[in-house]
Amino acid sequence: MGIGHGTTGVSIQNQIEVYHPYPTYTNETVYLHHHSYTIGLVLHELGHWIQWKWLGNDEIAAMLLGQRLLNESWANYVGWELCRAYYKSLGWREQFQDPTENVWDEIETPTPIGISYEARQNWQKTDRRKENGLYSPLFVDLRDGFNQRLNIGGDVYPDDVVNDLDYLIINELGKIANWPHFKQELRKYLSESDYNTFIADFDWWQAHH
Ligand SMILES: [Zn+2]
């Protein structure tokens, strides 16, 4: 359940464990608002912990077998949202930089610039590696104002037509461990057109992996 580049962590009941095999990165300033790997990782794992508190052992265990898109995308969202809140509180000004700066290249070397790492703005529905695709912007895209399809361009990017869905609704969606149920609930809050456009790429991914 870690966030990559060899930095990994796991949220287990009452504890979060963080593993960092690349000490040269430890003091780097990278990713969302230039926060460190470790902060981002802990906040991501905190997201897993929240979901575990909501769902309990059995449902989380079942979720990890076939619904990890929901699981990891939720953790990304929590990490992203908490990082935004934290850095805004310090007076940082939020701005979109080039989201393509946050690509994972062929050897998975991180590009240490930009605010959109946990937001996964460079996520593509055709992501070749299943593991990468699990970390989608599904929940982030329900709140942020950045449409990857328009701003990066290309059919492989989500057409993010939804912004600013209420936090309370997103929290309810985060308690759902099943993809068909998730879609059913999301549909209640979006117009048919917005729903169909928004869900298409995530649905495609879920169906092809
Ligand atoms: Zn995770």
Boltz pocket constraint, residues with backbone or C-beta under 6 A from the ligand:
constraints:
  - pocket:
      binder: B
      contacts: [[A, 1], [A, 2], [A, 3], [A, 9], [A, 44], [A, 48], [A, 71], [A, 72], [A, 75]]
      max_distance: 6.0
